[in-house]
Amino acid sequence: MSLTSSDALWEQVKANSARIRGCKRHRFEAKPVKLGQKQTCLECGGQISLTDMGNYIAGFVAAGGDANAIWPGWTK
Ligand SMILES: [Zn+2]
């Protein structure tokens, strides 16, 4: 049985969320971003949306973390 393209896509989604969940701390390259463009974590290689990344940074800061550790220059 061969994988259909939707099966393959689903496998990619599952692999990506496993990477995201398994990451100790996401870290992103500080570079200009386009709306809708996914960001790739430099630690785990997982991809997340800008919205999720913003929420992640907000949560990290709420827990007492430094946003600049995730995205250099975030609080500039
Ligand atoms: Zn990560």
PDB file of the backbone (N, CA, C, O) and the ligand in Angstrom, with CONECT records:
HET     ZN  A 101       1
ATOM      1  N   MET A   1       0.846  -1.203   0.000  1.00  0.00           N
ATOM      2  CA  MET A   1       0.000   0.000   0.000  1.00  0.00           C
ATOM      3  C   MET A   1       0.875   1.244   0.000  1.00  0.00           C
ATOM      4  O   MET A   1       1.766   1.383   0.838  1.00  0.00           O
ATOM      5  N   SER A   2       0.626   2.125  -0.919  1.00  0.00           N
ATOM      6  CA  SER A   2       1.432   3.351  -0.940  1.00  0.00           C
ATOM      7  C   SER A   2       0.700   4.467  -0.194  1.00  0.00           C
ATOM      8  O   SER A   2      -0.526   4.479  -0.083  1.00  0.00           O
ATOM      9  N   LEU A   3       1.487   5.382   0.301  1.00  0.00           N
ATOM     10  CA  LEU A   3       0.909   6.517   1.020  1.00  0.00           C
ATOM     11  C   LEU A   3       0.281   7.485   0.025  1.00  0.00           C
ATOM     12  O   LEU A   3       0.880   7.818  -0.998  1.00  0.00           O
ATOM     13  N   THR A   4      -0.907   7.924   0.330  1.00  0.00           N
ATOM     14  CA  THR A   4      -1.488   8.989  -0.489  1.00  0.00           C
ATOM     15  C   THR A   4      -0.837  10.298  -0.054  1.00  0.00           C
ATOM     16  O   THR A   4      -0.174  10.350   0.982  1.00  0.00           O
ATOM     17  N   SER A   5      -1.021  11.341  -0.834  1.00  0.00           N
ATOM     18  CA  SER A   5      -0.378  12.595  -0.461  1.00  0.00           C
ATOM     19  C   SER A   5      -0.955  13.143   0.847  1.00  0.00           C
ATOM     20  O   SER A   5      -0.247  13.812   1.600  1.00  0.00           O
ATOM     21  N   SER A   6      -2.232  12.866   1.123  1.00  0.00           N
ATOM     22  CA  SER A   6      -2.775  13.374   2.392  1.00  0.00           C
ATOM     23  C   SER A   6      -2.211  12.578   3.568  1.00  0.00           C
ATOM     24  O   SER A   6      -2.008  13.132   4.648  1.00  0.00           O
ATOM     25  N   ASP A   7      -1.955  11.270   3.365  1.00  0.00           N
ATOM     26  CA  ASP A   7      -1.298  10.491   4.417  1.00  0.00           C
ATOM     27  C   ASP A   7       0.098  11.038   4.684  1.00  0.00           C
ATOM     28  O   ASP A   7       0.512  11.193   5.834  1.00  0.00           O
ATOM     29  N   ALA A   8       0.812  11.325   3.610  1.00  0.00           N
ATOM     30  CA  ALA A   8       2.176  11.825   3.747  1.00  0.00           C
ATOM     31  C   ALA A   8       2.179  13.170   4.461  1.00  0.00           C
ATOM     32  O   ALA A   8       3.040  13.437   5.300  1.00  0.00           O
ATOM     33  N   LEU A   9       1.218  14.005   4.123  1.00  0.00           N
ATOM     34  CA  LEU A   9       1.110  15.310   4.764  1.00  0.00           C
ATOM     35  C   LEU A   9       0.829  15.143   6.255  1.00  0.00           C
ATOM     36  O   LEU A   9       1.416  15.827   7.093  1.00  0.00           O
ATOM     37  N   TRP A  10      -0.081  14.222   6.568  1.00  0.00           N
ATOM     38  CA  TRP A  10      -0.426  13.967   7.968  1.00  0.00           C
ATOM     39  C   TRP A  10       0.786  13.472   8.741  1.00  0.00           C
ATOM     40  O   TRP A  10       1.000  13.859   9.890  1.00  0.00           O
ATOM     41  N   GLU A  11       1.593  12.597   8.094  1.00  0.00           N
ATOM     42  CA  GLU A  11       2.816  12.113   8.743  1.00  0.00           C
ATOM     43  C   GLU A  11       3.771  13.274   9.028  1.00  0.00           C
ATOM     44  O   GLU A  11       4.420  13.315  10.073  1.00  0.00           O
ATOM     45  N   GLN A  12       3.847  14.210   8.089  1.00  0.00           N
ATOM     46  CA  GLN A  12       4.718  15.382   8.298  1.00  0.00           C
ATOM     47  C   GLN A  12       4.218  16.229   9.465  1.00  0.00           C
ATOM     48  O   GLN A  12       5.008  16.725  10.268  1.00  0.00           O
ATOM     49  N   VAL A  13       2.891  16.389   9.549  1.00  0.00           N
ATOM     50  CA  VAL A  13       2.302  17.185  10.630  1.00  0.00           C
ATOM     51  C   VAL A  13       2.607  16.519  11.974  1.00  0.00           C
ATOM     52  O   VAL A  13       2.985  17.184  12.938  1.00  0.00           O
ATOM     53  N   LYS A  14       2.439  15.204  12.020  1.00  0.00           N
ATOM     54  CA  LYS A  14       2.700  14.480  13.272  1.00  0.00           C
ATOM     55  C   LYS A  14       4.170  14.559  13.661  1.00  0.00           C
ATOM     56  O   LYS A  14       4.494  14.756  14.832  1.00  0.00           O
ATOM     57  N   ALA A  15       5.065  14.405  12.677  1.00  0.00           N
ATOM     58  CA  ALA A  15       6.500  14.462  12.947  1.00  0.00           C
ATOM     59  C   ALA A  15       6.879  15.853  13.450  1.00  0.00           C
ATOM     60  O   ALA A  15       7.701  15.997  14.355  1.00  0.00           O
ATOM     61  N   ASN A  16       6.262  16.879  12.847  1.00  0.00           N
ATOM     62  CA  ASN A  16       6.557  18.249  13.255  1.00  0.00           C
ATOM     63  C   ASN A  16       6.092  18.504  14.688  1.00  0.00           C
ATOM     64  O   ASN A  16       6.831  19.090  15.479  1.00  0.00           O
ATOM     65  N   SER A  17       4.881  18.073  15.029  1.00  0.00           N
ATOM     66  CA  SER A  17       4.394  18.354  16.381  1.00  0.00           C
ATOM     67  C   SER A  17       5.182  17.550  17.414  1.00  0.00           C
ATOM     68  O   SER A  17       5.331  17.998  18.550  1.00  0.00           O
ATOM     69  N   ALA A  18       5.689  16.372  17.042  1.00  0.00           N
ATOM     70  CA  ALA A  18       6.536  15.612  17.961  1.00  0.00           C
ATOM     71  C   ALA A  18       7.835  16.372  18.224  1.00  0.00           C
ATOM     72  O   ALA A  18       8.319  16.408  19.355  1.00  0.00           O
ATOM     73  N   ARG A  19       8.403  16.985  17.166  1.00  0.00           N
ATOM     74  CA  ARG A  19       9.619  17.788  17.340  1.00  0.00           C
ATOM     75  C   ARG A  19       9.341  18.980  18.253  1.00  0.00           C
ATOM     76  O   ARG A  19      10.116  19.274  19.163  1.00  0.00           O
ATOM     77  N   ILE A  20       8.214  19.665  17.996  1.00  0.00           N
ATOM     78  CA  ILE A  20       7.857  20.846  18.780  1.00  0.00           C
ATOM     79  C   ILE A  20       7.679  20.485  20.256  1.00  0.00           C
ATOM     80  O   ILE A  20       8.180  21.179  21.140  1.00  0.00           O
ATOM     81  N   ARG A  21       6.955  19.387  20.508  1.00  0.00           N
ATOM     82  CA  ARG A  21       6.710  18.973  21.890  1.00  0.00           C
ATOM     83  C   ARG A  21       7.977  18.528  22.593  1.00  0.00           C
ATOM     84  O   ARG A  21       8.134  18.736  23.797  1.00  0.00           O
ATOM     85  N   GLY A  22       8.885  17.915  21.841  1.00  0.00           N
ATOM     86  CA  GLY A  22      10.091  17.367  22.443  1.00  0.00           C
ATOM     87  C   GLY A  22      11.182  18.398  22.682  1.00  0.00           C
ATOM     88  O   GLY A  22      12.211  18.089  23.281  1.00  0.00           O
ATOM     89  N   CYS A  23      10.964  19.608  22.222  1.00  0.00           N
ATOM     90  CA  CYS A  23      11.995  20.647  22.307  1.00  0.00           C
ATOM     91  C   CYS A  23      12.025  21.241  23.712  1.00  0.00           C
ATOM     92  O   CYS A  23      10.989  21.603  24.270  1.00  0.00           O
ATOM     93  N   LYS A  24      13.233  21.337  24.274  1.00  0.00           N
ATOM     94  CA  LYS A  24      13.367  21.892  25.616  1.00  0.00           C
ATOM     95  C   LYS A  24      13.067  23.385  25.621  1.00  0.00           C
ATOM     96  O   LYS A  24      12.362  23.890  26.494  1.00  0.00           O
ATOM     97  N   ARG A  25      13.613  24.073  24.636  1.00  0.00           N
ATOM     98  CA  ARG A  25      13.348  25.507  24.517  1.00  0.00           C
ATOM     99  C   ARG A  25      13.544  25.918  23.074  1.00  0.00           C
ATOM    100  O   ARG A  25      14.628  25.770  22.510  1.00  0.00           O
ATOM    101  N   HIS A  26      12.479  26.436  22.488  1.00  0.00           N
ATOM    102  CA  HIS A  26      12.586  26.888  21.107  1.00  0.00           C
ATOM    103  C   HIS A  26      13.454  28.143  21.040  1.00  0.00           C
ATOM    104  O   HIS A  26      13.518  28.943  21.974  1.00  0.00           O
ATOM    105  N   ARG A  27      14.106  28.274  19.914  1.00  0.00           N
ATOM    106  CA  ARG A  27      14.943  29.451  19.678  1.00  0.00           C
ATOM    107  C   ARG A  27      14.834  29.763  18.192  1.00  0.00           C
ATOM    108  O   ARG A  27      14.902  28.866  17.352  1.00  0.00           O
ATOM    109  N   PHE A  28      14.666  31.027  17.878  1.00  0.00           N
ATOM    110  CA  PHE A  28      14.452  31.402  16.487  1.00  0.00           C
ATOM    111  C   PHE A  28      15.457  32.439  16.041  1.00  0.00           C
ATOM    112  O   PHE A  28      15.973  33.219  16.841  1.00  0.00           O
ATOM    113  N   GLU A  29      15.721  32.433  14.755  1.00  0.00           N
ATOM    114  CA  GLU A  29      16.624  33.402  14.170  1.00  0.00           C
ATOM    115  C   GLU A  29      15.885  34.729  14.066  1.00  0.00           C
ATOM    116  O   GLU A  29      14.779  34.791  13.529  1.00  0.00           O
ATOM    117  N   ALA A  30      16.497  35.788  14.582  1.00  0.00           N
ATOM    118  CA  ALA A  30      15.874  37.105  14.497  1.00  0.00           C
ATOM    119  C   ALA A  30      16.075  37.649  13.099  1.00  0.00           C
ATOM    120  O   ALA A  30      17.160  38.123  12.761  1.00  0.00           O
ATOM    121  N   LYS A  31      15.047  37.583  12.293  1.00  0.00           N
ATOM    122  CA  LYS A  31      15.129  38.090  10.928  1.00  0.00           C
ATOM    123  C   LYS A  31      13.746  38.584  10.546  1.00  0.00           C
ATOM    124  O   LYS A  31      12.749  38.185  11.148  1.00  0.00           O
ATOM    125  N   PRO A  32      13.685  39.457   9.540  1.00  0.00           N
ATOM    126  CA  PRO A  32      12.369  39.946   9.126  1.00  0.00           C
ATOM    127  C   PRO A  32      11.476  38.787   8.695  1.00  0.00           C
ATOM    128  O   PRO A  32      11.926  37.869   8.010  1.00  0.00           O
ATOM    129  N   VAL A  33      10.227  38.837   9.096  1.00  0.00           N
ATOM    130  CA  VAL A  33       9.309  37.758   8.736  1.00  0.00           C
ATOM    131  C   VAL A  33       8.134  38.318   7.953  1.00  0.00           C
ATOM    132  O   VAL A  33       7.747  39.478   8.101  1.00  0.00           O
ATOM    133  N   LYS A  34       7.588  37.458   7.123  1.00  0.00           N
ATOM    134  CA  LYS A  34       6.386  37.825   6.382  1.00  0.00           C
ATOM    135  C   LYS A  34       5.202  37.214   7.115  1.00  0.00           C
ATOM    136  O   LYS A  34       5.309  36.126   7.682  1.00  0.00           O
ATOM    137  N   LEU A  35       4.084  37.908   7.102  1.00  0.00           N
ATOM    138  CA  LEU A  35       2.881  37.359   7.712  1.00  0.00           C
ATOM    139  C   LEU A  35       2.541  36.017   7.066  1.00  0.00           C
ATOM    140  O   LEU A  35       2.599  35.868   5.845  1.00  0.00           O
ATOM    141  N   GLY A  36       2.193  35.066   7.889  1.00  0.00           N
ATOM    142  CA  GLY A  36       1.805  33.768   7.375  1.00  0.00           C
ATOM    143  C   GLY A  36       2.965  32.811   7.155  1.00  0.00           C
ATOM    144  O   GLY A  36       2.768  31.628   6.878  1.00  0.00           O
ATOM    145  N   GLN A  37       4.185  33.343   7.284  1.00  0.00           N
ATOM    146  CA  GLN A  37       5.371  32.517   7.095  1.00  0.00           C
ATOM    147  C   GLN A  37       5.671  31.757   8.384  1.00  0.00           C
ATOM    148  O   GLN A  37       5.711  32.355   9.460  1.00  0.00           O
ATOM    149  N   LYS A  38       5.881  30.455   8.287  1.00  0.00           N
ATOM    150  CA  LYS A  38       6.194  29.674   9.476  1.00  0.00           C
ATOM    151  C   LYS A  38       7.640  29.886   9.873  1.00  0.00           C
ATOM    152  O   LYS A  38       8.508  30.131   9.035  1.00  0.00           O
ATOM    153  N   GLN A  39       7.879  29.786  11.180  1.00  0.00           N
ATOM    154  CA  GLN A  39       9.222  29.947  11.704  1.00  0.00           C
ATOM    155  C   GLN A  39       9.795  28.583  12.071  1.00  0.00           C
ATOM    156  O   GLN A  39       9.098  27.730  12.620  1.00  0.00           O
ATOM    157  N   THR A  40      11.065  28.393  11.764  1.00  0.00           N
ATOM    158  CA  THR A  40      11.718  27.135  12.075  1.00  0.00           C
ATOM    159  C   THR A  40      12.590  27.303  13.312  1.00  0.00           C
ATOM    160  O   THR A  40      13.435  28.195  13.379  1.00  0.00           O
ATOM    161  N   CYS A  41      12.366  26.425  14.293  1.00  0.00           N
ATOM    162  CA  CYS A  41      13.156  26.467  15.525  1.00  0.00           C
ATOM    163  C   CYS A  41      14.577  26.006  15.233  1.00  0.00           C
ATOM    164  O   CYS A  41      14.791  24.993  14.567  1.00  0.00           O
ATOM    165  N   LEU A  42      15.558  26.778  15.748  1.00  0.00           N
ATOM    166  CA  LEU A  42      16.963  26.435  15.512  1.00  0.00           C
ATOM    167  C   LEU A  42      17.374  25.227  16.336  1.00  0.00           C
ATOM    168  O   LEU A  42      18.375  24.582  16.024  1.00  0.00           O
ATOM    169  N   GLU A  43      16.613  24.905  17.391  1.00  0.00           N
ATOM    170  CA  GLU A  43      16.954  23.776  18.268  1.00  0.00           C
ATOM    171  C   GLU A  43      16.388  22.465  17.744  1.00  0.00           C
ATOM    172  O   GLU A  43      17.115  21.483  17.591  1.00  0.00           O
ATOM    173  N   CYS A  44      15.085  22.453  17.469  1.00  0.00           N
ATOM    174  CA  CYS A  44      14.425  21.183  17.137  1.00  0.00           C
ATOM    175  C   CYS A  44      14.091  21.056  15.652  1.00  0.00           C
ATOM    176  O   CYS A  44      13.769  19.963  15.186  1.00  0.00           O
ATOM    177  N   GLY A  45      14.160  22.138  14.917  1.00  0.00           N
ATOM    178  CA  GLY A  45      13.846  22.079  13.500  1.00  0.00           C
ATOM    179  C   GLY A  45      12.351  22.052  13.212  1.00  0.00           C
ATOM    180  O   GLY A  45      11.937  21.969  12.056  1.00  0.00           O
ATOM    181  N   GLY A  46      11.537  22.122  14.274  1.00  0.00           N
ATOM    182  CA  GLY A  46      10.089  22.148  14.094  1.00  0.00           C
ATOM    183  C   GLY A  46       9.642  23.492  13.550  1.00  0.00           C
ATOM    184  O   GLY A  46      10.314  24.506  13.738  1.00  0.00           O
ATOM    185  N   GLN A  47       8.506  23.491  12.878  1.00  0.00           N
ATOM    186  CA  GLN A  47       7.986  24.733  12.306  1.00  0.00           C
ATOM    187  C   GLN A  47       6.704  25.137  13.011  1.00  0.00           C
ATOM    188  O   GLN A  47       5.806  24.314  13.192  1.00  0.00           O
ATOM    189  N   ILE A  48       6.612  26.402  13.411  1.00  0.00           N
ATOM    190  CA  ILE A  48       5.386  26.903  14.026  1.00  0.00           C
ATOM    191  C   ILE A  48       4.982  28.221  13.385  1.00  0.00           C
ATOM    192  O   ILE A  48       5.800  28.925  12.793  1.00  0.00           O
ATOM    193  N   SER A  49       3.698  28.535  13.519  1.00  0.00           N
ATOM    194  CA  SER A  49       3.188  29.776  12.938  1.00  0.00           C
ATOM    195  C   SER A  49       3.655  30.957  13.776  1.00  0.00           C
ATOM    196  O   SER A  49       4.074  30.797  14.922  1.00  0.00           O
ATOM    197  N   LEU A  50       3.577  32.140  13.188  1.00  0.00           N
ATOM    198  CA  LEU A  50       3.941  33.359  13.918  1.00  0.00           C
ATOM    199  C   LEU A  50       3.072  33.533  15.149  1.00  0.00           C
ATOM    200  O   LEU A  50       3.552  33.955  16.201  1.00  0.00           O
ATOM    201  N   THR A  51       1.791  33.207  15.020  1.00  0.00           N
ATOM    202  CA  THR A  51       0.865  33.329  16.152  1.00  0.00           C
ATOM    203  C   THR A  51       1.312  32.427  17.300  1.00  0.00           C
ATOM    204  O   THR A  51       1.382  32.851  18.454  1.00  0.00           O
ATOM    205  N   ASP A  52       1.617  31.158  16.953  1.00  0.00           N
ATOM    206  CA  ASP A  52       2.072  30.228  17.988  1.00  0.00           C
ATOM    207  C   ASP A  52       3.395  30.683  18.597  1.00  0.00           C
ATOM    208  O   ASP A  52       3.620  30.539  19.799  1.00  0.00           O
ATOM    209  N   MET A  53       4.266  31.233  17.755  1.00  0.00           N
ATOM    210  CA  MET A  53       5.548  31.697  18.269  1.00  0.00           C
ATOM    211  C   MET A  53       5.350  32.865  19.230  1.00  0.00           C
ATOM    212  O   MET A  53       5.997  32.927  20.276  1.00  0.00           O
ATOM    213  N   GLY A  54       4.452  33.796  18.877  1.00  0.00           N
ATOM    214  CA  GLY A  54       4.153  34.927  19.758  1.00  0.00           C
ATOM    215  C   GLY A  54       3.594  34.450  21.089  1.00  0.00           C
ATOM    216  O   GLY A  54       3.961  34.961  22.147  1.00  0.00           O
ATOM    217  N   ASN A  55       2.702  33.465  21.029  1.00  0.00           N
ATOM    218  CA  ASN A  55       2.123  32.904  22.252  1.00  0.00           C
ATOM    219  C   ASN A  55       3.187  32.204  23.085  1.00  0.00           C
ATOM    220  O   ASN A  55       3.195  32.298  24.312  1.00  0.00           O
ATOM    221  N   TYR A  56       4.089  31.497  22.395  1.00  0.00           N
ATOM    222  CA  TYR A  56       5.166  30.785  23.087  1.00  0.00           C
ATOM    223  C   TYR A  56       6.052  31.778  23.831  1.00  0.00           C
ATOM    224  O   TYR A  56       6.395  31.566  24.994  1.00  0.00           O
ATOM    225  N   ILE A  57       6.423  32.873  23.146  1.00  0.00           N
ATOM    226  CA  ILE A  57       7.287  33.876  23.768  1.00  0.00           C
ATOM    227  C   ILE A  57       6.560  34.543  24.933  1.00  0.00           C
ATOM    228  O   ILE A  57       7.155  34.776  25.985  1.00  0.00           O
ATOM    229  N   ALA A  58       5.271  34.852  24.748  1.00  0.00           N
ATOM    230  CA  ALA A  58       4.489  35.478  25.824  1.00  0.00           C
ATOM    231  C   ALA A  58       4.442  34.558  27.046  1.00  0.00           C
ATOM    232  O   ALA A  58       4.581  35.016  28.180  1.00  0.00           O
ATOM    233  N   GLY A  59       4.247  33.260  26.808  1.00  0.00           N
ATOM    234  CA  GLY A  59       4.211  32.296  27.903  1.00  0.00           C
ATOM    235  C   GLY A  59       5.558  32.174  28.591  1.00  0.00           C
ATOM    236  O   GLY A  59       5.636  32.047  29.813  1.00  0.00           O
ATOM    237  N   PHE A  60       6.615  32.213  27.796  1.00  0.00           N
ATOM    238  CA  PHE A  60       7.974  32.111  28.325  1.00  0.00           C
ATOM    239  C   PHE A  60       8.263  33.312  29.232  1.00  0.00           C
ATOM    240  O   PHE A  60       8.834  33.164  30.313  1.00  0.00           O
ATOM    241  N   VAL A  61       7.857  34.506  28.773  1.00  0.00           N
ATOM    242  CA  VAL A  61       8.058  35.727  29.553  1.00  0.00           C
ATOM    243  C   VAL A  61       7.205  35.683  30.825  1.00  0.00           C
ATOM    244  O   VAL A  61       7.670  36.060  31.900  1.00  0.00           O
ATOM    245  N   ALA A  62       5.950  35.221  30.699  1.00  0.00           N
ATOM    246  CA  ALA A  62       5.051  35.133  31.859  1.00  0.00           C
ATOM    247  C   ALA A  62       5.628  34.213  32.928  1.00  0.00           C
ATOM    248  O   ALA A  62       5.388  34.406  34.119  1.00  0.00           O
ATOM    249  N   ALA A  63       6.390  33.214  32.495  1.00  0.00           N
ATOM    250  CA  ALA A  63       7.002  32.274  33.434  1.00  0.00           C
ATOM    251  C   ALA A  63       8.336  32.787  33.965  1.00  0.00           C
ATOM    252  O   ALA A  63       9.046  32.066  34.666  1.00  0.00           O
ATOM    253  N   GLY A  64       8.679  34.032  33.633  1.00  0.00           N
ATOM    254  CA  GLY A  64       9.887  34.642  34.161  1.00  0.00           C
ATOM    255  C   GLY A  64      11.081  34.555  33.218  1.00  0.00           C
ATOM    256  O   GLY A  64      12.197  34.905  33.601  1.00  0.00           O
ATOM    257  N   GLY A  65      10.862  34.097  32.001  1.00  0.00           N
ATOM    258  CA  GLY A  65      11.960  33.967  31.042  1.00  0.00           C
ATOM    259  C   GLY A  65      12.240  35.268  30.312  1.00  0.00           C
ATOM    260  O   GLY A  65      11.463  36.220  30.381  1.00  0.00           O
ATOM    261  N   ASP A  66      13.357  35.289  29.616  1.00  0.00           N
ATOM    262  CA  ASP A  66      13.754  36.456  28.847  1.00  0.00           C
ATOM    263  C   ASP A  66      13.449  36.196  27.370  1.00  0.00           C
ATOM    264  O   ASP A  66      13.996  35.275  26.762  1.00  0.00           O
ATOM    265  N   ALA A  67      12.570  37.022  26.808  1.00  0.00           N
ATOM    266  CA  ALA A  67      12.158  36.839  25.416  1.00  0.00           C
ATOM    267  C   ALA A  67      13.346  36.849  24.459  1.00  0.00           C
ATOM    268  O   ALA A  67      13.312  36.212  23.406  1.00  0.00           O
ATOM    269  N   ASN A  68      14.397  37.581  24.835  1.00  0.00           N
ATOM    270  CA  ASN A  68      15.571  37.675  23.957  1.00  0.00           C
ATOM    271  C   ASN A  68      16.323  36.344  23.835  1.00  0.00           C
ATOM    272  O   ASN A  68      17.116  36.152  22.914  1.00  0.00           O
ATOM    273  N   ALA A  69      16.060  35.421  24.787  1.00  0.00           N
ATOM    274  CA  ALA A  69      16.679  34.102  24.712  1.00  0.00           C
ATOM    275  C   ALA A  69      16.021  33.271  23.617  1.00  0.00           C
ATOM    276  O   ALA A  69      16.614  32.322  23.105  1.00  0.00           O
ATOM    277  N   ILE A  70      14.797  33.633  23.266  1.00  0.00           N
ATOM    278  CA  ILE A  70      14.055  32.899  22.233  1.00  0.00           C
ATOM    279  C   ILE A  70      14.250  33.564  20.874  1.00  0.00           C
ATOM    280  O   ILE A  70      14.466  32.911  19.853  1.00  0.00           O
ATOM    281  N   TRP A  71      14.165  34.885  20.910  1.00  0.00           N
ATOM    282  CA  TRP A  71      14.273  35.672  19.690  1.00  0.00           C
ATOM    283  C   TRP A  71      15.173  36.867  20.021  1.00  0.00           C
ATOM    284  O   TRP A  71      14.708  37.841  20.612  1.00  0.00           O
ATOM    285  N   PRO A  72      16.456  36.803  19.648  1.00  0.00           N
ATOM    286  CA  PRO A  72      17.386  37.899  20.000  1.00  0.00           C
ATOM    287  C   PRO A  72      16.829  39.249  19.545  1.00  0.00           C
ATOM    288  O   PRO A  72      16.445  39.418  18.387  1.00  0.00           O
ATOM    289  N   GLY A  73      16.791  40.213  20.481  1.00  0.00           N
ATOM    290  CA  GLY A  73      16.328  41.541  20.138  1.00  0.00           C
ATOM    291  C   GLY A  73      14.824  41.716  20.206  1.00  0.00           C
ATOM    292  O   GLY A  73      14.302  42.749  19.787  1.00  0.00           O
ATOM    293  N   TRP A  74      14.114  40.719  20.730  1.00  0.00           N
ATOM    294  CA  TRP A  74      12.645  40.761  20.791  1.00  0.00           C
ATOM    295  C   TRP A  74      12.146  41.989  21.531  1.00  0.00           C
ATOM    296  O   TRP A  74      11.193  42.632  21.089  1.00  0.00           O
ATOM    297  N   THR A  75      12.782  42.328  22.661  1.00  0.00           N
ATOM    298  CA  THR A  75      12.286  43.431  23.494  1.00  0.00           C
ATOM    299  C   THR A  75      12.965  44.760  23.163  1.00  0.00           C
ATOM    300  O   THR A  75      12.770  45.738  23.885  1.00  0.00           O
ATOM    301  N   LYS A  76      13.736  44.819  22.120  1.00  0.00           N
ATOM    302  CA  LYS A  76      14.410  46.053  21.722  1.00  0.00           C
ATOM    303  C   LYS A  76      13.420  47.149  21.412  1.00  0.00           C
ATOM    304  O   LYS A  76      13.818  48.259  21.060  1.00  0.00           O
TER     305      LYS A  76
HETATM  306 ZN    ZN A 101      12.205  23.930  19.218  1.00  0.00          ZN2+
END
